Amino acid sequence: MITTEQREKLRGWFAGRLPDDLFEELTEITVDREEITVIGRIPEPRLAEDAPAAEREAALESRVQDFRERTREDRMAVAREAEHRFRRKVSWGVECGGRRTLFTHVAAPVMTRLRQPERQVLDTLIAGGVARSRSDALAWCVRLVQRHTDDWLAELRDSLEHVQRVRAQGPDAEPDRADHTEHTDDEE
């Protein structure tokens, strides 16, 4: 969990480090313990307003693929520097024409100890064709919870940030230099 200030500094670092012509706009940077995901908007292909859906889909897919190949070296240079600096993998994605595409992303293993009733839920999702594996089923469950509890999770994250700020002010915190400046009558 990182604080809002750390997230802002991270976003600022990427905004300053990315080549100016890489994205039209840096739309989102997300971070967790393992990964930083950088998503930017790229220009849509120019098509006639009445272009068929299949043509529009093919043009968007082609634009995204071109961007991915054309910018690979620049993105990898930034990623290497960021991975060294922030100790997390960097993943990339774009938004184009209302569509979001992730190029790379970390699939982090999660250790779980599920009892039979929980495993049966996952197996039911597999049997119902919702998921291909227990891992997919668990990810589906997490996304479902996330969708229905965004406000609650946001409040919990805010609370955790508050706890981190209070902890940072504890007895092991670095005191301000001004706090250590003491004047005696002999010094004046």
N, C-alpha and C positions, 0 to 999 in steps of 0.2 A: 504494500500500500504506500503510495507516495502522496505527499501533500499537494495542495493546489499551487503553492509557490514553486515546488519542484516541477510540477507539470508545466507551469508557465515558463520556467527556465528551459525546460526540455524543448518546448514548442519554439521558444525564442532561438535556441541553438540551431534547430533545424531550419527555421525561417532565415537565419543569417547564413547558414552553411550551404543550403541548396542552391544550385545555379538558378539565376533569375528567370531563365526561360524554360525551366523544367516543367512547371505547372502554371496554369492560369491563376490558380489559387491553391494554397495549402489548406485543405478543408478539414482534416482531422488528424490528430496524433493521439493514439491510445497506448497505454503502457501497463504492463503487469510485471510480475517477478521475472518472467523469462523473455519477454518480447516487447519491442516498440513497433507499432504499426503506423506507417506514414501513408496517408491517402491525400491525393491532390486531384484537382479538376483539370481535365485536358479538353481542348476544343472539339466540338462535335464536327463530324464530316458535313460538308455542304451538300444538301440534297434538295430536290424539289419538295415543296410542301405536301404534294400528293403522292410522294414516293410510297410504293407498297411496303408493308411491314417486313417482308422478307428482305427487301433491298436495304431498308433501314437497319435491320438486325445485322446483316452481312457487313454493312459499312461501319457500324459501331465496333463489331468484332475485329475488323481489319485495322481500324484506327488504334484500338487498344493494343493489338499485337505489334503494330508498327512502333508505337510509343515504347513498349516493353523492350523490343530489340534495339531501337535507336538510342535509348537512354541507359542501357545496361551498365556501361562502364562508369558513367557519372554516378549512378545510383549505388553501385558497388563500392566506389571510392568513399562516398559519404557513409555508407553502411559500415565499412571497415573502421573508419574513424569513430563513429558513434558506438560501435560494439566495444571498442577499446575503452572509450571514455565512460560509457554508461553500464558496461558489463551485462548487456542484454542483446539478443539477436534483433536485427532490424528486418522487418517485412514491409513490402510495398504493395500499393494498390492505387487504382484510379477510379474517378467518377467521370463518366462520359455519356451524355444524352440520357441522364436519369438512371443510368445503370452503374453499379459498383462491381469492380473486378479486383480480386486479390491475386497477386502474382505468386507470392510465397507467403507462407505463414507457418508458425510453429505449432505442431500438434504435440502438446506436452502430456506425457503419461501421468495419470493420477492414480494413486494407490487408494483402493477402497476395500472396505470389509462389509460386504452386503450380506444380510441374512436372507433366507429363502424367500420370504414375502417380497422383499425388494428385488431379488433376482427374477421372481415370477413376473413382476411388473415389466422389467426389461424384456423378458422373453415374450410377453404378450405383445409388446410393441414390435418385436421382430416378427412374430407370427402374423401380425396384422399388416406387415409390409411398411410400417412407419420407419423402421431402421433395419440395417443390414447385420448389425452386430450389437452386442451389449454395450460396447463403447459408443457406437452411434446412438443407441437408445438412451444412454446416460446423458450424452450431449444434448439430445432432443429434450430431455426432462429439464436440464439446466436452462436451455433457451426458453422453455415454457414458463418456468418459474421467473426468469429474468423479465419476460414480457409482462407478466402480471404483477410484478413487485418492484418496478422501476423506482417509484417514489420511496418505498421503504428502503431499498438498497442505497439510494442517494442519501437518505437520512443517516443510515448506518455508516456510509463512507465519511460523511461530514463529522459524525461523532468520533470516528477513528482518527481523523485529522486533528480534532481537538485534543484527543488523548496524546497524540504524538507531540503537539505543541507544548502541552503541560509537562510531559516527560522531558522534553528538551530544556525546560526551565528548572529542572531538578538540581540537586546538589552536585551532580557530575557535569553540569553544563559549563561551557566556557564563559567565564564572567567577562563583562565589558571592561575595557581598559579604564574607563572613567571610574568604575567602581573601585579600582585599586589605587587611584590617585589620592593620596592623603597628604595634606600639607601640615607641617609642624611650624611652630613659631620660629624655629631656627632656620627654616628654609626661606623665609620671606625677608 
